[in-house]
Amino acid sequence: MAKYGAGSVYPLANGKWAGQWSNGRRDDGSRDRGTVTADSEAATWKALAAARGKSSSTRPRKGGESVGAFLERWLVDVVKPTRRERTLLGYRSIVSLHLVPAFGERPLRSLGRREVQGWVNRQTDSPTSVRHRVDCLRSAMSYAVRWGLIDANPASDLDLPSPVKRTVKALRPEDAKALLSAVEGQWFAPLVTVALYTGLRQGELLGLRWEDVNLGHAARATGRTGPGVDPDGDGVGTGAGDREVDGLARSASVTVHHSLARLPGPRGTRYVLTEPKSDHSRRTVPLAAPALAVLRDLRRDSLAVVGNAHHLVFTRDGKPIDGTRLTHEFQDCLEAKELPAMRWHDLRHATASLLIAEGVGLAVVSSILGHSGISITVDTYGHLTDDTKRDAMASLGRAVG
């Protein structure tokens, strides 16, 4: 156990470690404290001791609390009690790796928009990464304004790099068949199938529990309904009024209640189930016949699995699946089969493009994908409706002509 007053050490989302130290108050009344980072816990403790020993060289110029001290106070007093743990880890990484090295020694009141803009202009990482860092700084500085520590937010009204927009390519039915054929026999084949037929995000898929799945055990005979029917022999009977239409029980569905998050822990990686970020993400998606068949097979196999504490649908030997490893093995499989490269998230785009090609309206697609608003769906997939628009105008011409 660390000696009292030696500081604290904690893991960051990027795999590194960060440490915080405090030497009490400076002559101007501000706290004498700071942050260090290293690749391991032991190295971080060593860097922490060195930083505390020479803290006088990192004291800010006159002007009150430093930016670094304020950012740490913001993380502890605002972010930690109000945001998700994953968000806190992300903000800690941005503060420790980017904001403190750039502005940490500056007196809070002396940080201006011109200095922040210059820092933005010197960034060489992706526009998305830069925007995340600015968003973090802007959020923190808004509390400095609210608390009366500064008069204006120095991270607002900046010229930011334009995000690079990926144009979603439509996936044709024959492409989807080739994809499913390529992964056949792989351990992740059921995941690919259910992802393609539901549009669930990877975290939502990996966090799916059996209590979130309605297998819709309808009778095989057309029109045969009623309780007690168990066509699959897995001990789960038919609900009253359930009816099978075209080989698919209408009640068969999955409901998104959680997402599986991968977080660092004192003994390595740990997995937790987190609540959806919005009410739109908490949704029920009907199951198409291929996805339903996969889940019914998995359900039978899952009865023999032990150690699955959260009753997850998708596991490896009863343990949660690492999303990063899943993505890499999926991409390796596509490369080996000489298929075009895909991100795992592109399966979600594939679901949308296939639905749109079938004439499904964007409002329905938005509901299935769990977008927070239809504007996101239109912005992402609107260009895929060009054929539908041409058909609509042709129909109009025939009707009026």
PyMOL commands that set and color helices and strands:
alter all, ss='L'
color gray80, all
select helices_A, chain A and resi 41-53+55-58+67-82+85-103+108-110+113-121+127-146+173-183+189-198+202-206+210-212+289-302+323-336+346-357+362-369+374-400
alter helices_A, ss='H'
color red, helices_A
select strands_A, chain A and resi 8-11+17-25+31-38+213-214+244-245+248-249+253-255+259-265+268-274+284-286
alter strands_A, ss='S'
color yellow, strands_A
deselect
rebuild
show_as cartoon
